[in-house]
């Protein structure tokens, strides 16, 4: 072979190798990610999304003015730049923004989205996140007109937000679902179906929703080819399912899913050599004792309540609670307002109370617990200790509808209840709303003292939210709220 031919041959081989490396190196851009939910979403209207499932999907099909990058840092989303002066934010939108159907996206879409978020007719579950915006709280309470909201489009590319007070968490709020834009013409044409099926959803985020099968449940998110921004999806699609009759860990181990919300009770089933789990402690399980019981009866039950009694019954991913605040809130109020365990005093108090009851007998009662993650064993341990020491007979019964339970608790129709309170963000003010029977205390320790006063509420255990995923996935960042996962960063090797 001539010297020239040898050189040409080497060059051709190099070109082929480089081409193969380049092509193979970006093969992940064609990958599909399979994600498993614990519950099916009811709506993908970002102003109404509230469950983990709804927020997860909303986060990936919409983009707000600001967004979090792969390191969790707040950066520009739909805006090119912004300034803040004297509590007024001015956002300049990126040029040529469009919705997934090709419709131009303008500052007026953000104005309409913000108005919907605080409109009392909409009843957005996260409206309070915007109460630092001028007149937002008054509008939500029906005391001011929507037109007075301090969030306005100046022109198609300029959007201003004026606050009535400082809010150190406001830029974080702007990354969440409640602040997503909404195209008014598309919304009006949906005639009450906006966000309820694939035909009545348009996206401006990294993905577009192409299928939402509600019978044989499945949601498909494909890379949004109309997306203009800094968060282009690194994969082709995300297929989302919710198989209620199969364990999440089994589907993950069998290769039916790449990622899944993993119940605490299944964590031990996940092969740690093949899968990674990220967790955040954002749930506090509490027990309520109905206020119709006398203060002394409630005190007796509280005196006879100790985490040492039920620690052995706690499922994996649970820890005994020392306050009403899970770790995500970063609040240390351990022990404040808690009734100290004293079983001898508890017996004495309860004996005196039972002696004054009809037939000197405590009426048969029931502890209702929200079903999930091995909580039945926890409820059994608590009730068993009371029965052993108080000669009280208390049944246990499960419930699968948390909203119904909470309604019944408020109506004093459940003698005892064990249920979870989830912190949807790290905002204390938002979490404090769960304790509606107490004042709006600015100090977390004071609020806890008031919440626990009278022994109507007792914190029981903290629980983690977990996401497990196969080791071939890279750039997985589980954040503490707002749907937890941004799929656009993820590379599947």
C-alpha positions in Angstrom: 0.0 0.0 0.0 1.4 3.4 -0.9 2.2 6.0 1.8 -0.6 8.2 0.6 -3.2 5.4 0.8 -2.0 4.5 4.3 -2.5 8.1 5.4 -5.9 8.3 3.7 -6.9 5.0 5.4 -5.9 6.3 8.8 -7.8 9.5 8.3 -11.0 7.7 7.2 -10.8 5.4 10.2 -10.4 8.4 12.5 -13.4 10.1 10.9 -15.5 7.0 11.3 -14.4 6.6 15.0 -15.1 10.2 15.8 -18.4 10.0 14.1 -19.3 6.9 16.1 -18.1 8.4 19.4 -20.2 11.6 18.7 -23.3 9.6 17.7 -23.0 7.1 20.5 -22.2 9.8 23.0 -25.5 11.5 22.4 -27.6 8.4 22.2 -29.2 9.4 25.5 -31.0 12.2 23.6 -33.2 9.4 22.1 -33.9 7.8 25.5 -37.3 7.4 27.1 -37.5 7.6 30.9 -40.2 5.6 32.7 -41.6 7.1 35.9 -44.0 5.5 38.3 -46.5 7.6 40.4 -48.1 6.6 43.7 -51.4 8.4 42.8 -53.0 9.6 39.6 -53.3 13.3 39.0 -56.7 14.9 38.9 -55.7 18.1 37.2 -52.7 19.5 35.4 -53.9 23.1 35.7 -50.8 24.6 37.3 -52.9 27.1 39.4 -54.8 24.1 40.9 -52.1 21.4 41.1 -51.5 20.3 44.6 -50.5 16.6 44.9 -47.0 15.3 44.3 -48.2 13.7 41.0 -49.8 16.9 39.8 -46.8 19.1 40.7 -44.3 16.7 39.2 -46.0 16.9 35.8 -46.8 20.6 36.0 -43.2 21.4 36.8 -42.1 19.7 33.5 -44.6 21.0 31.1 -44.7 24.6 32.2 -41.9 27.2 32.8 -42.2 30.2 35.0 -40.3 33.5 34.9 -37.6 31.9 37.0 -36.5 28.3 37.3 -34.0 26.1 39.1 -30.9 24.8 37.3 -29.2 21.4 37.8 -27.5 22.6 41.0 -30.8 23.9 42.5 -29.9 27.6 41.9 -32.6 30.0 40.9 -31.9 31.3 37.4 -33.9 32.9 34.5 -36.6 30.8 33.0 -39.0 32.4 30.5 -37.4 35.8 31.3 -34.2 37.1 29.7 -33.5 39.4 32.6 -35.1 41.1 35.6 -34.5 43.9 38.1 -35.9 44.6 41.5 -36.2 48.2 42.8 -38.3 49.4 45.7 -40.3 46.1 45.9 -41.1 46.2 42.2 -39.8 43.4 40.0 -39.5 44.1 36.2 -39.1 41.0 34.0 -38.1 41.1 30.3 -39.2 38.0 28.5 -37.1 36.1 26.0 -37.8 36.9 22.4 -40.0 34.6 20.3 -41.4 32.6 23.1 -44.3 30.3 22.0 -46.7 27.7 23.5 -46.4 24.1 22.3 -49.1 24.7 19.7 -47.1 27.6 18.2 -49.1 30.4 19.8 -47.0 33.3 20.8 -46.4 33.5 24.6 -46.5 37.0 26.0 -46.4 38.9 29.3 -50.2 38.9 29.2 -50.2 35.2 29.7 -48.3 35.7 33.0 -50.7 38.4 34.0 -53.7 36.1 33.4 -51.9 33.2 35.3 -51.3 35.4 38.3 -54.8 36.6 38.3 -56.2 33.1 38.2 -53.9 32.1 41.1 -55.5 34.6 43.5 -59.1 34.6 42.0 -61.4 33.5 44.9 -63.5 31.6 42.3 -60.6 29.4 41.3 -59.7 28.5 44.9 -56.0 27.8 44.2 -54.5 25.7 47.0 -51.3 27.7 46.8 -52.7 31.2 46.4 -51.2 32.3 49.8 -47.7 32.0 48.2 -48.5 35.2 46.4 -49.9 37.2 49.3 -46.8 39.4 49.3 -48.0 40.8 45.9 -49.9 44.0 46.2 -53.6 43.3 46.9 -53.2 39.5 46.3 -54.5 38.6 49.8 -57.4 41.1 49.6 -58.4 39.7 46.2 -58.3 36.1 47.4 -60.5 37.1 50.4 -63.0 38.8 48.1 -62.2 42.3 49.4 -60.6 43.7 46.2 -61.0 43.5 42.4 -58.7 41.4 40.3 -57.7 44.4 38.3 -55.9 45.8 41.4 -53.4 43.0 41.6 -49.8 44.2 41.6 -48.8 41.9 38.7 -49.3 43.5 35.3 -48.1 43.2 31.7 -46.6 46.5 30.5 -46.4 45.2 27.0 -45.9 41.8 25.3 -42.3 41.4 26.6 -42.4 43.2 29.9 -44.1 42.0 33.1 -44.0 43.8 36.5 -44.7 42.5 40.0 -45.1 45.0 42.9 -44.9 43.6 46.4 -46.6 45.2 49.5 -43.9 43.8 51.8 -40.6 42.1 51.7 -40.7 38.4 51.0 -37.3 36.6 51.1 -38.9 33.5 49.5 -40.5 35.3 46.5 -38.0 34.4 43.8 -38.4 30.8 45.0 -42.2 31.1 44.7 -41.8 32.3 41.1 -40.4 28.9 40.2 -43.5 27.0 41.4 -46.6 25.8 39.6 -49.0 28.5 40.9 -46.9 31.2 39.1 -47.0 29.5 35.6 -48.5 31.4 32.7 -51.9 30.8 31.2 -53.1 31.7 27.7 -56.6 33.3 28.2 -57.9 32.5 24.8 -57.0 28.8 25.1 -58.4 28.8 28.6 -61.7 30.3 27.5 -62.0 27.9 24.6 -61.5 25.0 27.0 -64.9 25.8 28.6 -64.2 24.3 32.0 -61.9 21.5 30.9 -58.6 23.4 31.1 -55.9 21.1 32.5 -58.2 18.0 32.7 -57.2 16.1 29.5 -54.6 16.2 26.8 -56.7 18.2 24.4 -57.0 21.1 26.9 -53.4 21.5 27.9 -50.7 23.5 26.1 -47.2 23.7 27.4 -44.4 26.3 27.5 -41.9 24.1 29.3 -39.3 21.5 28.3 -41.9 18.9 27.6 -45.3 18.8 26.0 -48.1 16.4 27.0 -49.2 14.3 24.1 -51.3 11.6 25.8 -53.3 11.3 29.0 -55.1 8.0 29.2 -57.3 7.9 32.2 -58.7 4.4 31.9 -55.6 2.3 31.4 -53.6 5.1 33.0 -50.6 6.6 31.2 -49.2 10.0 30.5 -46.6 10.7 27.8 -44.4 13.8 27.9 -42.3 14.4 24.7 -39.6 16.9 24.3 -41.2 20.2 23.4 -39.8 21.1 20.0 -41.3 24.6 20.3 -39.4 25.3 23.5 -37.1 28.3 23.5 -34.9 28.5 26.6 -32.0 27.2 28.5 -33.6 23.9 29.7 -33.9 21.8 26.5 -34.8 18.3 27.5 -31.7 15.9 27.4 -34.0 13.0 26.6 -36.7 12.3 24.1 -39.6 11.6 26.4 -40.9 10.7 29.8 -43.6 8.0 30.1 -45.5 8.2 33.4 -47.7 5.4 34.8 -49.5 4.5 38.0 -50.0 0.7 38.5 -52.0 0.5 41.8 -52.0 -3.2 42.1 -48.2 -3.7 41.9 -45.5 -2.8 44.4 -43.3 0.1 43.2 -40.2 -1.8 44.3 -41.2 -4.8 42.2 -41.7 -2.8 39.1 -38.4 -1.0 39.6 -36.5 -4.3 40.2 -38.2 -5.9 37.2 -37.2 -3.1 34.9 -40.7 -1.8 34.3 -39.8 1.6 35.5 -36.6 3.7 35.7 -37.8 6.0 38.6 -40.6 5.9 41.1 -42.0 7.5 44.2 -41.0 4.8 46.7 -43.1 4.1 49.8 -41.1 3.9 52.9 -42.3 0.4 53.6 -40.7 -0.8 50.3 -37.3 0.8 50.7 -35.8 -2.4 52.0 -36.9 -4.2 48.8 -34.8 -1.9 46.6 -31.5 -3.3 45.5 -29.0 -0.6 46.6 -26.3 -1.9 44.3 -28.5 -1.1 41.2 -30.7 1.8 42.4 -30.2 5.1 44.2 -32.7 6.6 46.5 -33.0 10.3 47.4 -35.3 11.3 50.3 -36.6 14.4 52.0 -38.4 14.4 55.4 -41.4 16.5 54.8 -44.3 14.7 56.5 -45.4 14.7 60.1 -48.0 12.1 61.3 -50.2 13.5 64.1 -52.9 12.0 66.3 -56.0 13.9 67.2 -58.1 13.3 70.3 -61.6 14.6 69.8 -62.4 17.7 71.8 -65.7 16.2 73.0 -63.6 14.2 75.5 -63.1 16.1 78.7 -59.7 17.9 79.1 -58.7 15.4 81.9 -59.5 12.4 79.7 -57.4 13.9 76.9 -54.6 14.7 79.4 -54.6 11.1 80.6 -54.2 9.8 77.0 -51.4 12.3 76.4 -49.6 11.3 79.7 -49.8 7.7 78.5 -48.3 8.5 75.1 -44.6 7.9 74.6 -42.6 7.3 71.5 -40.7 4.6 73.4 -43.9 2.6 73.2 -44.2 2.6 69.5 -40.7 3.1 68.2 -40.3 -0.6 67.4 -43.5 -0.4 65.3 -42.2 2.5 63.1 -41.8 1.4 59.4 -38.6 2.1 57.5 -38.3 5.8 56.6 -40.2 6.9 59.8 -38.7 8.4 62.9 -40.4 9.4 66.2 -41.6 13.0 66.2 -40.3 15.5 68.7 -42.4 18.4 67.3 -45.0 19.1 64.7 -42.3 20.3 62.2 -40.6 17.9 59.8 -37.0 18.5 58.8 -37.7 20.3 55.6 -38.9 23.4 57.5 -35.5 23.7 59.4 -37.3 24.5 62.7 -36.2 23.3 66.1 -39.1 23.2 68.4 -38.3 19.8 70.0 -40.3 19.2 73.1 -42.1 22.5 73.2 -45.7 22.0 74.5 -45.4 18.2 74.6 -47.0 16.4 77.6 -44.3 14.5 79.3 -44.9 10.8 79.6 -46.0 9.7 83.0 -47.9 6.4 83.0 -48.6 6.3 86.8 -50.2 9.8 86.7 -52.0 8.8 83.5 -53.6 5.8 85.2 -54.6 7.9 88.2 -56.2 10.6 86.1 -58.0 8.1 83.8 -59.2 6.0 86.8 -60.8 9.1 88.3 -62.5 10.0 85.0 -63.8 6.5 84.3 -65.2 6.3 87.9 -67.4 9.3 87.1 -68.7 7.8 83.8 -71.9 5.8 83.3 -71.4 2.3 84.6 -67.9 3.3 85.5 -66.8 2.2 82.1 -65.0 4.0 79.2 -67.2 3.9 76.1 -66.0 1.7 73.3 -64.2 3.9 70.7 -62.2 3.8 67.4 -58.9 5.1 66.2 -59.1 5.9 62.5 -55.8 5.9 60.6 -54.9 6.9 57.1 -53.9 3.8 55.3 -50.3 3.5 54.0 -46.7 2.5 54.6 -47.3 0.2 57.6 -49.1 2.7 59.7 -51.5 0.0 60.9 -48.7 -1.5 63.1 -48.1 2.0 64.5 -51.7 2.5 65.4 -52.0 -0.9 67.0 -49.0 -0.3 69.2 -50.4 3.0 70.5 -53.8 1.7 71.1 -52.5 -1.5 72.7 -50.5 0.4 75.3 -53.5 2.5 76.2 -55.7 -0.6 76.5 -53.2 -2.3 78.7 -53.0 0.5 81.1 -56.4 2.2 81.0 -58.8 -0.8 80.6 -60.2 1.0 77.6 -61.3 -0.8 74.4 -60.3 1.1 71.3 -60.8 -0.4 67.8 -58.6 0.6 64.9 -60.0 1.3 61.4 -58.3 2.4 58.2 -59.3 5.2 55.8 -58.1 5.8 52.3 -59.4 9.3 51.8 -57.4 11.9 53.7 -59.7 14.8 52.7 -62.7 13.0 54.1 -60.8 12.3 57.3 -59.8 15.9 57.8 -63.4 17.0 57.2 -64.6 14.5 59.8 -62.0 15.6 62.3 -63.1 19.2 61.9 -66.7 18.1 62.5 -65.7 16.1 65.7 -67.0 12.8 64.3 -63.7 10.8 64.8 -62.8 10.0 68.4 -59.1 9.4 67.5 -57.4 9.9 64.2 -53.9 9.3 62.9 -53.0 11.0 59.7 -50.1 12.8 57.8 -49.6 16.5 57.4 -47.2 17.2 54.4 -45.1 20.3 54.1 -45.5 21.2 50.4 -42.5 23.6 50.7 -40.0 24.9 53.2 -42.3 27.9 54.0 -43.3 28.0 57.7 -46.2 30.3 57.0 -47.7 27.8 54.5 -47.3 24.8 56.8 -48.7 26.7 59.8 -52.1 26.9 57.9 -52.6 23.2 58.7 -53.2 24.2 62.3 -56.4 26.2 61.9 -57.4 25.9 65.5 -54.6 28.2 66.7 -53.7 31.8 66.1 -51.4 32.8 63.3 -48.4 32.9 65.5 -45.3 34.3 63.8 -43.0 32.3 66.1 -43.0 28.5 65.4 -42.4 27.6 69.0 -45.4 29.7 70.1 -47.6 28.2 67.4 -46.6 24.7 68.5 -47.3 25.5 72.1 -50.8 26.7 71.2 -51.5 23.8 68.8 -50.6 21.2 71.5 -52.4 23.0 74.3 -55.3 20.9 75.5 -53.9 17.6 74.1 -56.2 17.6 71.1 -53.1 17.2 68.8 -50.1 15.0 69.5 -47.2 14.7 67.0 -46.4 11.0 66.4 -43.8 10.4 63.6 -41.9 12.0 60.8 -41.9 10.4 57.4 -39.7 10.8 54.3 -40.8 11.2 50.7 -38.5 9.0 48.6 -37.7 8.7 44.9 -35.7 5.7 43.8 -34.1 5.4 40.3 -31.8 3.1 38.3 -28.1 3.9 38.4 -27.9 4.5 34.6 -29.7 7.8 35.2 -27.5 10.9 35.6 -28.2 14.4 36.8 -31.0 13.5 39.1 -31.7 16.2 41.6 -34.6 15.7 44.0 -35.6 19.1 45.3 -37.7 19.6 48.5 -40.9 20.8 46.8 -42.6 21.7 43.6 -42.8 18.2 42.2 -39.3 17.2 43.2 -37.8 16.2 39.8 -37.0 18.3 36.7 -36.7 15.6 34.0 -35.0 18.0 31.5 -31.6 17.6 33.2 -31.7 13.8 33.3 -29.5 11.7 31.0 -30.2 8.0 30.6 -27.1 6.0 29.6 
